[in-house]
Amino acid sequence: MAHVDTLALPPVGQVGFAHATTTRKKQGLLQCLIVSPSVARQQMLAAAAVQGGWDPVICPDAESALAAMGVVVMQLALVDLEGTDPLTYRRLLEKLAINNGLLLVVCGNEGDAQEEIAVRQLGAWLYLPGVADGESVSMLCGEARQITERLQARNKPSASRQRGSGGAGNRYR
């Protein structure tokens, strides 16, 4: 059975987690998929996502991430390839890349040009080689949230389109 987890408690030493959680509740939850086999990197990426205003769903492998995608609508995905064979995540990356309305961020292996080319050809929003801390990822998550909110606002039908034109000729008889 696939293992999917959500971050419920702050990682030790993370300041601002409770504030970020309170802010998220006021603004509305947006789901962020975190995929990494490393628990330490899961925590780092999840803390960055929370600070950027996201509700993280943490998966240790591609299989559990695919299962989570079938249950939860994600707007952002952070996939960590650091220290792993990118082929392990190929199917997942392909599915994420074609998911309309989802921003895909891939943390890759520094200096691996082939990996970077492959990820960019899939259509990832960002490719980040050699991510060592969550500070820069947190800023990117904040920007991703702003982009997602603008896209959602633009894709919402306006009130006038929902009601119709309101003219007498549009009424059913």
N, C-alpha and C positions, 0 to 999 in steps of 0.2 A: 504494500500500500504506500502511496506517495505521501511524503511528509511536508506539510505546509504549516508555517508558523507566522504569527503576527507579533510585532514588538509591543509588549504590554508594559514592561518596566524599563527605566532608563539604564543604559550601560553604566557601569561604575565610572564616576568621574565626569560624566557628561553634564555640563551646566546648561540650563536653558531648555531642557527636555520638557519639563512640565509646562513652561510658557508656550512652547511650540505646540504642545498637545491642546492647550486651551485655545490658542489662536486657530488651530485646525477646526475645532468644534464650532467656533463662531463662523468660520468661512465655509464650512462644508468639507466633507472628506473626499479626497482624491486618492485613488489607490496606486501604489508604486510597487512593482515587482522587483525584488532583490534576489539575484541568483548568484551564489558563490559556494564552493565546497568548504571554504575556510570560515570557521565560526568568528574569528577575529575580524575578518574582512566583512562578513555579514553585519556584524555590530557596527563597524565603522560606516558602511554604506547606509545602513538603516538609520543611524543617528544623523547622518547628513541629510537623508530624505526627510526625516521628521523636522529637522531645523529648517528645511526648505518648504515645509507645509504639507507634507505627504503622509499618508497612512501606509506604512510598509507591510508587504506580505513577503515573508522570507522563505526561500526555498534553497535547499542544499545542492540540488542537481536539476538537470534538464527535465527529467521525468516528472518530478513534483511541480516544476514550474508550468509544464504543459497542463497538468491536472488543475492547477490553480487558475490558469487562463480559462478553463472551461466553467469555472464557478464564479469568478470575480471579474468584473470589468476593470481593466487596468488602463491608466492613461500615461504611465511612465514605466519603463523597465530599465533597471541597472543590472547588466550581466557582467560578471567578473571572470575574465579569461586568464587572469594572472596565474602563472605557474601550471596551467592546464593545457591539454591538447585542444585547440579550437574546434577540431572535428567532433569532439564530444558534444558541443553546443550547436553544431551546424543546423540541425532540424529546428531547434528552439529559435535560433536567430532568424531563420527564414520565416517562421510563423509570426514572430514579433514584428519583423520588418514589413510584412504585408498587412498588419493589423491597423486599419484606418483609425486615426485619432490617437495613436499611441506614439510617444516619443521614445526611441531606443537609444540608450547610452551603453557603450561597451567599453569596459576597462580592460585594456589589453596588455600584452607582454611588450615591454620596452624594447625597441630595436627590431621588432619582427615585422618587416615591411610586407611580407606576404599576407600575414594576418590582417594588417591594417587595410591593404587593398581589398581583401575578401570581404571584410566587414563593411567597408565603404561601398562596395559594389552591391551589397545587400540593401543598402539604403539607410543605414544607421544615422540618427540625428547627430550623434557625437561619438568619436572614437578617442579614448583617453589612455594613452600608453603610460605605464609605470606609475599609476596612482598609489601614493604612499600614505596620504592622510585624507580626512574627509572634509577639510575646510573648503577647498576649491569645489569639491563635489556638492557641498551644501549650497554654495552660491549658484551653481548650475541647476540644482533642484529648484531653487527659488525662481530662477528664470523660466524653467520648464513649467512651473505652476502658473506663472503669468501667461505664458503662451497658451497653455491648456485652457485657462479661464477665458482668454480672448476668443479662442476657437469655439468653445462651448457657447459663449454669448453670441457669436456670429451665426452659429448653426441653429440657435433657438428660433422657432417661428415667432414673429412679432405678434403682438396682441391683435393688430388689425387683420393679419392673415389668418389667425385662428378663428376670429368671429366672422370672417367673410366681409364683403363690402357693405352689408347691412341694407342695401336697397330693396325696395318692395318687389322688384322683379326676381329676386333670388329666393323668395319664399315658396314653399311647396304648397300646392293647392289640393 
